[in-house]
Amino acid sequence: MTLVAEPNSSVGPDAKLEIQMLHDRVLVRVPRDDGERRSGGGIVIPATAQVARRLSWGDVLGVGNNVRNVKVADRVLFNPEDQLEVEIQGESYLVMRERDIHAVASERTEHGTGLYL
């Protein structure tokens, strides 16, 4: 992933800086929701409905050197309320530790649950 340097940076206004995650950090993009959801039975649930705390799915865009079980392009399940948000080129991303990820949905099926997204 690349980031355009700030105009007052010593690198210059047109330089592109690559973002590299460190240690056990994971960079995740959360798909934007329109607010309302649909239940398995087809019932529309408005965004204003009170529900229990929900975990979210997101796409991994970058991983640090010490991340062992998550790869770039995996879909991961995590608690969005406990994560740090960063804005890159006007888009929001989450930065989290690998240990904050609850599940990975990928094509690798070594020890899966038998459930599919």
PEMOPE-V809670 format. One record per residue. N is the residue number from 0. RES is the residue in one small letter. SS is DSSP state (hx for helix, st for strand, lp for the rest). PSI is psi as a letter, one per 20 degrees, with the letter a starting at -180 (none if undefined). D_LAST is the distance of its C-alpha to the last C-alpha in whole Angstrom. Layout:
n=N res=RES ss=SS psi=PSI d_last=D_LAST
n=N res=RES ss=SS psi=PSI d_last=D_LAST
This chain:
n=0 res=m ss=lp psi=q d_last=26
n=1 res=t ss=st psi=q d_last=29
n=2 res=l ss=st psi=p d_last=31
n=3 res=v ss=st psi=p d_last=34
n=4 res=a ss=lp psi=q d_last=37
n=5 res=e ss=lp psi=q d_last=39
n=6 res=p ss=lp psi=h d_last=42
n=7 res=n ss=lp psi=j d_last=45
n=8 res=s ss=lp psi=q d_last=43
n=9 res=s ss=lp psi=i d_last=45
n=10 res=v ss=lp psi=h d_last=43
n=11 res=g ss=lp psi=q d_last=44
n=12 res=p ss=lp psi=h d_last=42
n=13 res=d ss=lp psi=j d_last=40
n=14 res=a ss=lp psi=q d_last=39
n=15 res=k ss=st psi=p d_last=35
n=16 res=l ss=st psi=p d_last=34
n=17 res=e ss=st psi=p d_last=31
n=18 res=i ss=lp psi=p d_last=29
n=19 res=q ss=lp psi=p d_last=29
n=20 res=m ss=lp psi=q d_last=27
n=21 res=l ss=lp psi=q d_last=29
n=22 res=h ss=lp psi=d d_last=29
n=23 res=d ss=lp psi=k d_last=26
n=24 res=r ss=st psi=q d_last=24
n=25 res=v ss=st psi=p d_last=21
n=26 res=l ss=st psi=p d_last=21
n=27 res=v ss=st psi=p d_last=18
n=28 res=r ss=st psi=p d_last=17
n=29 res=v ss=lp psi=p d_last=16
n=30 res=p ss=lp psi=q d_last=15
n=31 res=r ss=lp psi=p d_last=17
n=32 res=d ss=lp psi=q d_last=17
n=33 res=d ss=lp psi=j d_last=19
n=34 res=g ss=lp psi=g d_last=20
n=35 res=e ss=lp psi=q d_last=19
n=36 res=r ss=st psi=r d_last=16
n=37 res=r ss=st psi=p d_last=15
n=38 res=s ss=lp psi=r d_last=15
n=39 res=g ss=lp psi=h d_last=13
n=40 res=g ss=lp psi=j d_last=16
n=41 res=g ss=lp psi=j d_last=17
n=42 res=i ss=lp psi=p d_last=19
n=43 res=v ss=st psi=p d_last=20
n=44 res=i ss=st psi=o d_last=20
n=45 res=p ss=lp psi=q d_last=22
n=46 res=a ss=lp psi=h d_last=22
n=47 res=t ss=lp psi=i d_last=25
n=48 res=a ss=lp psi=p d_last=24
n=49 res=q ss=lp psi=p d_last=24
n=50 res=v ss=lp psi=r d_last=21
n=51 res=a ss=lp psi=r d_last=21
n=52 res=r ss=lp psi=p d_last=20
n=53 res=r ss=lp psi=q d_last=16
n=54 res=l ss=lp psi=q d_last=14
n=55 res=s ss=st psi=q d_last=13
n=56 res=w ss=st psi=q d_last=10
n=57 res=g ss=st psi=r d_last=12
n=58 res=d ss=st psi=p d_last=13
n=59 res=v ss=st psi=p d_last=16
n=60 res=l ss=st psi=h d_last=19
n=61 res=g ss=st psi=q d_last=21
n=62 res=v ss=st psi=q d_last=22
n=63 res=g ss=lp psi=r d_last=26
n=64 res=n ss=lp psi=h d_last=28
n=65 res=n ss=lp psi=j d_last=27
n=66 res=v ss=lp psi=p d_last=23
n=67 res=r ss=lp psi=h d_last=22
n=68 res=n ss=lp psi=j d_last=19
n=69 res=v ss=lp psi=p d_last=17
n=70 res=k ss=lp psi=q d_last=17
n=71 res=v ss=lp psi=p d_last=18
n=72 res=a ss=lp psi=i d_last=14
n=73 res=d ss=lp psi=q d_last=12
n=74 res=r ss=st psi=p d_last=10
n=75 res=v ss=st psi=q d_last=11
n=76 res=l ss=st psi=p d_last=11
n=77 res=f ss=st psi=r d_last=15
n=78 res=n ss=lp psi=o d_last=18
n=79 res=p ss=hx psi=i d_last=19
n=80 res=e ss=hx psi=h d_last=22
n=81 res=d ss=hx psi=j d_last=24
n=82 res=q ss=lp psi=r d_last=23
n=83 res=l ss=st psi=p d_last=26
n=84 res=e ss=st psi=q d_last=25
n=85 res=v ss=st psi=q d_last=27
n=86 res=e ss=st psi=p d_last=28
n=87 res=i ss=st psi=o d_last=28
n=88 res=q ss=lp psi=l d_last=30
n=89 res=g ss=lp psi=j d_last=29
n=90 res=e ss=st psi=q d_last=25
n=91 res=s ss=st psi=p d_last=24
n=92 res=y ss=st psi=r d_last=22
n=93 res=l ss=st psi=q d_last=21
n=94 res=v ss=st psi=p d_last=23
n=95 res=m ss=st psi=r d_last=22
n=96 res=r ss=st psi=q d_last=23
n=97 res=e ss=hx psi=h d_last=21
n=98 res=r ss=hx psi=i d_last=22
n=99 res=d ss=hx psi=i d_last=20
n=100 res=i ss=st psi=p d_last=17
n=101 res=h ss=st psi=h d_last=15
n=102 res=a ss=st psi=q d_last=12
n=103 res=v ss=st psi=p d_last=11
n=104 res=a ss=st psi=o d_last=7
n=105 res=s ss=lp psi=r d_last=9
n=106 res=e ss=lp psi=i d_last=11
n=107 res=r ss=lp psi=p d_last=13
n=108 res=t ss=lp psi=l d_last=13
n=109 res=e ss=lp psi=g d_last=16
n=110 res=h ss=lp psi=l d_last=16
n=111 res=g ss=lp psi=r d_last=12
n=112 res=t ss=lp psi=i d_last=11
n=113 res=g ss=lp psi=i d_last=10
n=114 res=l ss=lp psi=q d_last=7
n=115 res=y ss=lp psi=q d_last=4
n=116 res=l ss=lp psi=none d_last=0
